[in-house]
Amino acid sequence: MNTLSYKTISANKENAGKKWLLVDANGETLGRLSSLIAIILRGKHKTNFTPHADCGDNVVVINAEKVKLSGKKWTDKKYISYTGYPGGQRTTTPSQLIKKKPEAFVERAVKGMLPKNRLGRELFRNLYVYTGSKHEQSAQNPEMINLKSIK
């Protein structure tokens, strides 16, 4: 038996085979949607997944303002930020955030599910979130994906 034919192939940016995928967030639960998007961005759904490389796909999310939360999270959940000044801690609820900037609502959830290092910051650049059904990545011909097929 020739054991040299069983070499492990490590994926990198050049041979990752990145695709453009389109996700419709209409009626989806925020946490479930975000976790599946994070899996796609990371590349864990592919057979050539490499933990230290950007081998995931580019994701375009449309209808970001139509995601839903379960329970009383619209009023009870808090997003905490700090300005850097004494007494500068600010809290925001999801209902306030989705009125102000609906894209940040989905982006913040996905970013929290990515690695907290250089790779995570690079992976986050592959996410494009839009309100409404129009997006600017039509030249890349993103293919619509059913999130239930990722699991």
C-alpha positions as CSV (number, residue, x, y, z in Angstrom):
1,M,0.0,0.0,0.0
2,N,1.3,3.4,-0.9
3,T,1.1,5.6,2.2
4,L,2.4,8.7,0.3
5,S,-1.0,9.1,-1.3
6,Y,-2.7,9.8,2.0
7,K,-1.3,13.3,2.6
8,T,-3.3,15.8,4.6
9,I,-4.1,18.9,2.6
10,S,-4.0,22.2,4.5
11,A,-6.3,24.8,3.0
12,N,-5.2,28.5,2.6
13,K,-6.6,31.6,0.9
14,E,-5.4,30.5,-2.5
15,N,-7.0,27.0,-2.6
16,A,-9.9,27.5,-0.3
17,G,-12.5,27.7,-3.0
18,K,-14.4,30.6,-1.6
19,K,-18.0,31.1,-2.8
20,W,-20.5,34.0,-2.3
21,L,-23.6,32.9,-0.4
22,L,-26.8,34.8,0.1
23,V,-28.8,34.4,3.3
24,D,-32.3,35.8,3.8
25,A,-32.8,36.7,7.5
26,N,-36.6,37.2,7.2
27,G,-38.3,35.5,10.1
28,E,-35.1,33.8,11.4
29,T,-34.2,33.7,15.1
30,L,-31.1,35.8,15.7
31,G,-29.0,33.3,17.6
32,R,-29.6,30.4,15.3
33,L,-29.0,32.5,12.2
34,S,-25.8,34.0,13.7
35,S,-24.3,30.6,14.6
36,L,-24.9,29.2,11.2
37,I,-23.4,32.3,9.5
38,A,-20.4,32.0,11.8
39,I,-20.0,28.3,10.7
40,I,-20.1,29.4,7.1
41,L,-17.6,32.3,7.6
42,R,-15.2,30.0,9.4
43,G,-15.5,27.3,6.8
44,K,-16.4,24.5,9.2
45,H,-19.0,23.2,6.7
46,K,-16.3,22.3,4.2
47,T,-14.3,19.1,4.0
48,N,-11.0,21.0,3.8
49,F,-11.5,23.0,7.0
50,T,-8.3,24.3,8.4
51,P,-8.5,26.0,11.9
52,H,-5.7,28.6,11.3
53,A,-6.8,29.7,7.8
54,D,-9.5,31.8,6.2
55,C,-11.1,29.0,4.2
56,G,-14.8,30.0,4.7
57,D,-17.2,31.6,2.2
58,N,-18.3,35.2,1.8
59,V,-21.8,35.8,3.2
60,V,-24.4,38.4,2.2
61,V,-27.3,38.8,4.6
62,I,-30.5,40.6,3.5
63,N,-33.6,41.6,5.4
64,A,-31.6,42.1,8.6
65,E,-34.3,44.2,10.2
66,K,-36.8,41.2,10.1
67,V,-34.9,38.9,12.5
68,K,-36.8,37.9,15.6
69,L,-35.9,37.3,19.2
70,S,-37.6,34.9,21.6
71,G,-39.1,35.7,24.9
72,K,-38.7,39.2,26.4
73,K,-35.2,39.8,24.9
74,W,-36.4,42.8,23.0
75,T,-36.7,44.7,26.3
76,D,-34.7,42.7,28.8
77,K,-31.4,42.0,26.9
78,K,-28.7,44.6,27.3
79,Y,-25.8,45.5,25.1
80,I,-23.1,47.2,27.2
81,S,-20.4,49.5,25.8
82,Y,-17.9,51.8,27.4
83,T,-16.7,55.1,26.1
84,G,-13.4,55.1,27.9
85,Y,-14.3,58.0,30.2
86,P,-15.3,57.8,33.9
87,G,-19.0,57.1,34.1
88,G,-19.1,56.3,30.4
89,Q,-20.8,52.9,30.5
90,R,-23.7,52.9,28.1
91,T,-26.5,50.2,27.8
92,T,-28.7,49.6,24.8
93,T,-31.6,47.2,24.3
94,P,-32.2,45.3,21.0
95,S,-35.3,47.3,20.3
96,Q,-33.3,50.6,20.4
97,L,-30.4,49.1,18.4
98,I,-32.6,47.7,15.6
99,K,-34.3,51.1,15.2
100,K,-30.9,52.9,15.1
101,K,-28.9,50.5,12.9
102,P,-30.4,47.1,12.0
103,E,-27.3,45.9,10.3
104,A,-25.3,46.2,13.6
105,F,-27.8,44.0,15.3
106,V,-26.9,41.0,13.1
107,E,-23.2,41.9,12.8
108,R,-22.7,42.1,16.6
109,A,-24.3,38.7,17.1
110,V,-22.1,37.0,14.4
111,K,-18.9,38.8,15.5
112,G,-19.4,37.4,19.0
113,M,-19.4,33.9,17.6
114,L,-16.1,34.3,15.7
115,P,-12.6,33.8,17.2
116,K,-11.3,36.7,19.2
117,N,-8.0,37.1,17.3
118,R,-6.5,38.2,14.0
119,L,-8.3,35.4,12.2
120,G,-11.7,36.4,13.6
121,R,-11.2,40.0,12.5
122,E,-10.3,38.8,9.0
123,L,-13.3,36.5,8.8
124,F,-15.6,39.3,9.9
125,R,-14.6,41.2,6.8
126,N,-16.3,38.5,4.7
127,L,-19.7,39.4,6.1
128,Y,-22.0,41.9,4.4
129,V,-25.3,42.8,6.1
130,Y,-28.1,44.8,4.5
131,T,-31.6,46.0,5.4
132,G,-34.2,45.2,2.7
133,S,-33.8,42.8,-0.1
134,K,-31.3,44.8,-2.2
135,H,-27.5,44.3,-1.8
136,E,-24.4,45.7,-3.5
137,Q,-22.8,42.2,-4.2
138,S,-25.0,41.4,-7.2
139,A,-21.9,41.4,-9.5
140,Q,-20.5,38.4,-7.5
141,N,-23.7,36.4,-8.2
142,P,-24.2,35.1,-4.7
143,E,-26.2,31.8,-4.5
144,M,-29.1,31.6,-2.1
145,I,-28.5,29.1,0.6
146,N,-31.0,27.2,2.8
147,L,-29.6,27.5,6.4
148,K,-31.2,24.2,7.4
149,S,-29.0,22.3,5.0
150,I,-25.8,23.5,6.8
151,K,-26.3,21.5,10.0
